[in-house]
Amino acid sequence: MTSHVARMRLHWSKPWRVLMTAIHRKPRLEPGEPEPTLRYGDTFGNYVINGFAGKGATSYVYEARPRDTFSKVAVKVLHPHLLADPSKRRKFYREARIMMRMRHQNVVRFHEILEIDGHLAYVMEYIEGVTLEEWMKSQAEHADQMELACLFTDILRGLTHAHRHGVVHRDMKPANVLITPHSGRYVAKIIDFGLARFADQPLSQEERAKIAGTAAYISPEEVTDPDSVGLSSDIYSLGVMLYEAACGKRPFDGATPRELLEAHAHAEPVRPREVNPAISPEFEEVIMRTLSKRPETRFDSAPEMIQALEMAIQKAMRAEMEKVALENAATTEWSRAMMDPTKHGNSPAGRNNAMMLYLMMCMRALFTVIASTGATHDESDAHYLSRAHDADLNLPMC
């Protein structure tokens, strides 16, 4: 029998090979986009450029390596024509300062900032993986809510670390999460702190005048009251992402950014179970609480949402086990009344079916207790979770 964990890896293996293609030597440019100034083989400070890795509105990202090693790093370079813009330079340095504060396995790691030959750049960890956006397009339909809980718990751990350092990301979306293999498991890492800010710093006039973020994932307060944007705003955006991963669609699909902003500010989403009946009521409740219009009625913190996901999965598994037990009991009574148990009830097929069912439930339980929570009790482990609620579940250990 293929275990639940193995099936998860099988689900991801083929798309992983397809999506993790070779690094491009030159990006595909949209009309009006500036040409990249660094190319394959160029030397940039102590680094050699291996190729193009990605792009944003104000920068290009290159894969590179230190000249004396073959380890990979990523180099994010501000577009040269923006160097003369004080606000763009200020934002770039602020992003670097924010990343300097963080050292966590679920957040991309910062190395150093460089200004060389008319280029402003910083060097960070190179993550070999796919974005959550790419993963959802190819794999979300195969994932059940336990797998989603594991994945989003990783993201929440990264958010917990950022929030403890007073950092609001402000642009949580699937494109800003990378999924990468690590020590035989998959780990999610938060990237791109270009719009992030320190929660305790007052808004500038520019920040008050502009709405920051991505319209499909933006929080209501970012639209209506920028002064109230805070840590809970990231929780809302993560809730939109979780809704999309669980339901195969976002809670709001406006034709224009303005329609999306209006929907996030004022409209109520269709409940997830109406879109995907396979979602448990408890899991739906977690999603809906993140999508509350008022920050004070969402989860108070990322760790609180992690605990809610744990509880939702445990309750869903308990309900599923009770349902299977009832169905088996009903089937047994029917068989005893209508059939000869000496011919059917103890048949090899019957024993095999019972054993398969038992093993399946054991593997699902082990996946939740071990693969999701980790067994190290070490908070630096990317897969560590509080086990405060484990005693309530009484899961079978095979």
C-alpha positions as CSV (number, residue, x, y, z in Angstrom):
1,M,0.0,0.0,0.0
2,T,1.2,3.5,-0.8
3,S,1.2,5.6,2.3
4,H,-0.4,9.0,2.6
5,V,3.0,10.6,2.9
6,A,4.3,8.7,-0.1
7,R,1.2,9.6,-2.1
8,M,1.9,13.3,-1.3
9,R,5.4,12.9,-2.6
10,L,4.2,11.1,-5.7
11,H,1.7,13.9,-6.4
12,W,4.4,16.5,-6.3
13,S,7.2,14.6,-8.0
14,K,6.3,14.9,-11.6
15,P,5.1,18.5,-11.6
16,W,8.2,19.3,-9.5
17,R,10.4,18.0,-12.3
18,V,8.5,19.9,-14.9
19,L,8.4,23.2,-13.0
20,M,12.0,23.2,-11.8
21,T,13.5,23.8,-15.2
22,A,17.0,25.0,-15.9
23,I,17.9,28.6,-15.1
24,H,17.2,31.0,-18.0
25,R,20.1,33.0,-19.4
26,K,17.8,35.9,-20.5
27,P,14.3,36.9,-19.3
28,R,11.2,37.2,-21.4
29,L,10.6,41.0,-21.5
30,E,7.2,42.7,-21.6
31,P,6.9,45.8,-23.8
32,G,8.6,48.7,-22.1
33,E,10.5,46.6,-19.6
34,P,14.2,47.6,-19.2
35,E,16.9,45.2,-20.4
36,P,18.7,43.4,-17.7
37,T,22.2,44.8,-17.3
38,L,23.8,41.6,-15.8
39,R,24.2,38.6,-18.0
40,Y,25.4,35.0,-17.8
41,G,29.1,34.8,-17.0
42,D,29.4,38.4,-15.7
43,T,31.3,39.1,-12.5
44,F,29.4,41.2,-9.9
45,G,31.6,41.9,-6.9
46,N,32.6,38.6,-5.4
47,Y,29.9,36.7,-7.4
48,V,29.6,35.2,-10.9
49,I,26.2,35.4,-12.6
50,N,24.8,32.0,-13.6
51,G,21.6,33.2,-15.2
52,F,18.3,34.9,-14.8
53,A,16.0,33.8,-12.0
54,G,13.0,36.1,-11.8
55,K,11.8,39.7,-12.0
56,G,9.6,42.2,-10.2
57,A,8.3,45.6,-10.9
58,T,11.5,47.3,-9.8
59,S,14.2,44.7,-10.0
60,Y,15.6,41.6,-11.6
61,V,16.8,38.5,-9.7
62,Y,19.8,36.5,-10.9
63,E,21.2,33.2,-9.9
64,A,24.8,33.5,-9.0
65,R,27.6,31.9,-7.1
66,P,30.6,33.1,-5.0
67,R,33.7,33.1,-7.2
68,D,35.5,30.6,-5.0
69,T,32.6,28.1,-4.5
70,F,29.8,26.5,-6.4
71,S,27.1,27.2,-3.9
72,K,24.1,29.1,-5.2
73,V,22.9,32.5,-4.1
74,A,20.3,34.9,-5.5
75,V,21.1,38.5,-6.3
76,K,18.3,41.1,-6.5
77,V,19.3,44.2,-8.5
78,L,17.3,47.4,-8.6
79,H,16.6,48.6,-12.1
80,P,19.5,51.1,-12.9
81,H,17.1,53.8,-14.1
82,L,15.5,53.8,-10.6
83,L,18.8,54.5,-8.8
84,A,18.2,58.3,-9.1
85,D,14.8,58.0,-7.5
86,P,15.3,58.6,-3.7
87,S,12.0,56.9,-2.7
88,K,12.9,53.7,-4.7
89,R,16.4,53.6,-3.2
90,R,14.9,54.1,0.3
91,K,12.4,51.3,-0.2
92,F,15.2,49.0,-1.5
93,Y,17.3,49.7,1.6
94,R,14.3,49.3,3.9
95,E,13.6,45.8,2.4
96,A,17.2,44.9,3.0
97,R,17.1,46.1,6.6
98,I,13.9,44.2,7.2
99,M,15.4,41.0,5.9
100,M,18.6,41.5,7.9
101,R,16.5,41.1,11.1
102,M,15.2,37.6,10.2
103,R,16.8,34.2,10.5
104,H,14.2,31.5,10.1
105,Q,13.8,28.4,8.0
106,N,10.5,29.6,6.6
107,V,11.8,33.0,5.5
108,V,14.3,33.6,2.7
109,R,17.7,34.4,4.2
110,F,19.6,37.7,3.6
111,H,23.4,37.7,3.1
112,E,24.6,41.2,2.2
113,I,23.9,44.4,0.4
114,L,26.1,45.7,-2.5
115,E,26.4,48.9,-4.5
116,I,28.9,48.3,-7.4
117,D,29.4,50.1,-10.7
118,G,26.0,51.8,-10.7
119,H,24.1,48.8,-9.4
120,L,22.3,48.6,-6.1
121,A,21.7,45.0,-5.1
122,Y,21.4,42.6,-2.2
123,V,22.4,38.9,-2.0
124,M,20.1,36.3,-0.4
125,E,19.5,32.6,-0.2
126,Y,18.8,30.9,-3.5
127,I,15.7,28.7,-3.1
128,E,15.4,25.7,-5.4
129,G,11.7,25.2,-5.7
130,V,8.4,26.3,-7.1
131,T,6.1,29.1,-6.0
132,L,2.8,28.3,-4.2
133,E,1.1,29.8,-7.2
134,E,2.7,27.2,-9.5
135,W,2.0,24.4,-7.1
136,M,-1.7,25.3,-6.8
137,K,-2.1,25.3,-10.6
138,S,-0.7,21.8,-10.9
139,Q,-1.2,20.1,-7.5
140,A,-3.8,21.7,-5.3
141,E,-6.6,19.5,-6.6
142,H,-4.7,16.4,-5.4
143,A,-4.1,17.7,-1.9
144,D,-6.5,17.2,1.0
145,Q,-6.9,19.5,3.9
146,M,-4.3,17.8,6.0
147,E,-1.6,18.5,3.3
148,L,-2.8,22.1,3.1
149,A,-2.6,22.4,6.8
150,C,1.0,21.3,6.8
151,L,1.9,23.6,4.0
152,F,0.2,26.7,5.5
153,T,1.6,25.9,8.9
154,D,5.0,26.4,7.4
155,I,3.9,29.8,6.0
156,L,2.4,30.7,9.4
157,R,5.7,29.9,11.1
158,G,7.5,32.3,8.8
159,L,4.9,35.0,9.5
160,T,5.2,34.3,13.2
161,H,9.0,35.1,13.0
162,A,8.4,38.2,10.9
163,H,5.6,39.5,13.2
164,R,7.8,38.9,16.3
165,H,10.3,41.3,14.7
166,G,7.6,43.8,14.1
167,V,7.4,43.3,10.4
168,V,4.2,43.4,8.4
169,H,4.7,41.7,5.0
170,R,1.7,43.5,3.3
171,D,2.0,41.4,0.1
172,M,1.2,37.8,1.1
173,K,0.2,36.0,-2.1
174,P,1.0,32.6,-3.7
175,A,3.8,34.1,-5.9
176,N,5.6,35.2,-2.7
177,V,5.9,31.7,-1.2
178,L,8.4,29.2,-2.4
179,I,8.1,25.4,-1.8
180,T,11.4,23.6,-1.6
181,P,12.6,20.2,-0.7
182,H,14.6,20.1,2.6
183,S,15.9,17.1,4.6
184,G,13.5,14.7,2.8
185,R,10.4,17.0,3.4
186,Y,8.9,20.0,1.7
187,V,9.3,23.4,3.3
188,A,7.5,26.6,2.5
189,K,9.5,29.9,2.6
190,I,8.2,33.5,2.4
191,I,10.0,35.7,0.0
192,D,9.8,39.3,-1.3
193,F,9.6,41.9,1.4
194,G,9.5,44.8,-1.0
195,L,6.2,46.2,0.4
196,A,6.9,45.2,4.0
197,R,7.1,47.8,6.8
198,F,7.8,47.9,10.5
199,A,4.4,47.9,12.3
200,D,5.5,50.5,14.9
201,Q,6.6,53.1,12.3
202,P,4.2,55.8,11.2
203,L,3.0,55.9,7.6
204,S,4.6,58.3,5.2
205,Q,2.4,60.6,3.1
206,E,3.2,58.5,0.1
207,E,2.0,55.4,1.9
208,R,-1.2,57.1,2.8
209,A,-1.8,58.1,-0.8
210,K,-1.3,54.7,-2.3
211,I,-2.9,51.3,-1.7
212,A,-0.1,48.7,-1.4
213,G,-0.4,45.1,-2.2
214,T,-2.0,42.8,-4.8
215,A,-5.7,43.4,-5.4
216,A,-6.7,39.7,-5.3
217,Y,-5.2,39.2,-1.8
218,I,-5.4,42.6,-0.2
219,S,-6.9,43.1,3.3
220,P,-10.0,45.3,3.8
221,E,-8.1,47.8,6.0
222,E,-5.5,48.3,3.3
223,V,-8.3,49.6,1.1
224,T,-10.3,51.6,3.7
225,D,-8.1,52.5,6.6
226,P,-4.3,52.3,6.1
227,D,-3.6,53.4,9.7
228,S,-5.1,50.1,10.9
229,V,-3.0,47.9,8.7
230,G,-1.0,45.6,10.9
231,L,-0.1,42.0,11.6
232,S,-3.7,40.8,11.2
233,S,-3.7,42.1,7.6
234,D,-1.2,39.4,6.7
235,I,-3.5,36.8,8.3
236,Y,-6.3,38.0,6.0
237,S,-4.2,37.7,2.9
238,L,-3.1,34.2,4.0
239,G,-6.8,33.3,4.4
240,V,-7.4,34.3,0.8
241,M,-4.6,32.0,-0.2
242,L,-5.9,29.1,1.9
243,Y,-9.4,29.6,0.4
244,E,-7.9,29.4,-3.1
245,A,-5.8,26.3,-2.3
246,A,-8.8,24.5,-0.7
247,C,-11.5,25.6,-3.2
248,G,-9.6,25.9,-6.5
249,K,-10.7,29.5,-6.8
250,R,-10.3,32.8,-4.9
251,P,-13.1,34.1,-2.7
252,F,-13.5,37.1,-5.0
253,D,-12.9,37.3,-8.8
254,G,-13.4,40.9,-9.9
255,A,-12.8,41.8,-13.5
256,T,-10.8,44.9,-12.5
257,P,-8.6,45.8,-9.5
258,R,-11.2,48.3,-8.4
259,E,-13.8,45.6,-8.3
260,L,-11.5,43.3,-6.3
261,L,-10.7,46.1,-3.8
262,E,-14.4,46.8,-3.3
263,A,-15.1,43.1,-2.8
264,H,-12.4,42.7,-0.2
265,A,-13.6,45.8,1.6
266,H,-17.4,45.1,1.6
267,A,-18.5,41.7,0.1
268,E,-18.9,38.4,1.9
269,P,-17.4,35.4,0.2
270,V,-19.2,32.2,-0.7
271,R,-18.6,29.7,2.1
272,P,-15.8,27.2,1.2
273,R,-18.0,24.1,1.7
274,E,-20.4,25.4,-0.9
275,V,-17.5,25.4,-3.4
276,N,-15.8,22.2,-2.1
277,P,-18.0,19.9,0.0
278,A,-15.0,17.8,0.9
279,I,-13.8,20.5,3.3
280,S,-14.7,19.8,6.9
281,P,-16.8,22.3,8.9
282,E,-13.9,22.9,11.2
283,F,-11.5,23.7,8.4
284,E,-14.1,26.0,6.8
285,E,-14.4,27.8,10.1
286,V,-10.7,28.5,10.1
287,I,-10.8,29.9,6.6
288,M,-13.9,32.1,7.3
289,R,-12.4,33.5,10.5
290,T,-9.3,34.7,8.6
291,L,-11.5,36.5,6.1
292,S,-13.4,38.6,8.6
293,K,-13.6,42.2,7.5
294,R,-12.7,43.4,11.0
295,P,-9.1,42.7,12.1
296,E,-10.1,42.2,15.8
297,T,-12.3,39.2,14.9
298,R,-9.6,37.4,13.0
299,F,-7.0,35.2,14.7
300,D,-5.0,37.3,17.2
301,S,-1.7,35.9,15.8
302,A,-0.2,33.4,13.4
303,P,0.5,30.9,16.3
304,E,-3.2,31.0,17.2
305,M,-4.1,30.1,13.6
306,I,-1.6,27.2,13.6
307,Q,-3.4,25.8,16.7
308,A,-6.8,26.3,15.0
309,L,-5.5,24.3,11.9
310,E,-4.3,21.6,14.2
311,M,-7.6,21.3,16.0
312,A,-9.6,21.4,12.7
313,I,-7.6,18.5,11.3
314,Q,-7.8,16.5,14.5
315,K,-11.6,16.9,14.7
316,A,-12.0,16.1,11.0
317,M,-9.9,12.9,11.5
318,R,-11.9,11.9,14.6
319,A,-15.2,12.4,12.7
320,E,-13.9,10.4,9.8
321,M,-12.8,7.5,12.0
322,E,-16.2,7.5,13.8
323,K,-18.0,7.5,10.5
324,V,-15.9,4.5,9.3
325,A,-16.6,2.7,12.6
326,L,-20.3,3.2,12.2
327,E,-20.4,2.1,8.6
328,N,-18.4,-1.1,9.5
329,A,-20.8,-1.8,12.4
330,A,-23.8,-1.4,10.1
331,T,-22.3,-3.6,7.5
332,T,-21.5,-6.3,10.1
333,E,-25.1,-6.4,11.4
334,W,-26.4,-6.6,7.9
335,S,-24.0,-9.5,7.1
336,R,-24.9,-11.4,10.2
337,A,-28.6,-11.1,9.5
338,M,-28.6,-11.9,5.8
339,M,-25.4,-14.0,5.2
340,D,-23.5,-16.9,6.6
341,P,-20.5,-15.4,8.4
342,T,-18.5,-18.7,8.1
343,K,-18.6,-18.2,4.3
344,H,-18.2,-14.4,4.0
345,G,-17.4,-12.6,7.3
346,N,-14.0,-14.2,7.8
347,S,-13.0,-14.5,4.1
348,P,-9.5,-13.5,2.9
349,A,-11.1,-10.6,1.0
350,G,-12.9,-9.4,4.1
351,R,-9.7,-9.6,6.3
352,N,-7.7,-7.8,3.6
353,N,-10.2,-5.0,3.3
354,A,-10.3,-4.5,7.1
355,M,-6.5,-4.5,7.2
356,M,-6.2,-2.0,4.3
357,L,-8.7,0.3,6.1
358,Y,-6.8,0.0,9.4
359,L,-3.4,0.7,7.8
360,M,-4.8,3.6,5.8
361,M,-6.1,5.2,9.0
362,C,-2.8,4.6,10.7
363,M,-0.8,6.2,8.0
364,R,-3.1,9.3,7.9
365,A,-2.7,9.6,11.7
366,L,1.1,9.2,11.5
367,F,1.2,11.9,8.8
368,T,-0.7,14.3,10.9
369,V,1.3,13.7,14.1
370,I,4.7,13.3,12.6
371,A,4.9,14.9,9.1
372,S,2.8,17.9,10.1
373,T,4.0,18.6,13.7
374,G,7.5,17.1,13.6
375,A,8.9,15.0,16.4
376,T,11.9,17.0,17.5
377,H,10.2,19.4,19.9
378,D,12.7,21.9,18.6
379,E,11.2,25.3,17.7
380,S,14.0,25.9,15.1
381,D,12.8,22.9,13.2
382,A,10.7,24.1,10.2
383,H,8.1,21.4,11.0
384,Y,7.8,21.9,14.7
385,L,4.3,22.5,16.1
386,S,2.9,22.7,19.6
387,R,1.7,19.3,20.6
388,A,-0.6,20.6,23.3
389,H,-3.7,19.1,21.7
390,D,-2.2,15.7,20.8
391,A,-3.5,14.1,24.1
392,D,-7.1,14.8,23.1
393,L,-6.9,12.8,19.9
394,N,-5.8,9.3,21.0
395,L,-4.5,8.4,17.5
396,P,-3.4,4.9,16.8
397,M,0.3,4.5,16.6
398,C,1.4,1.8,14.2
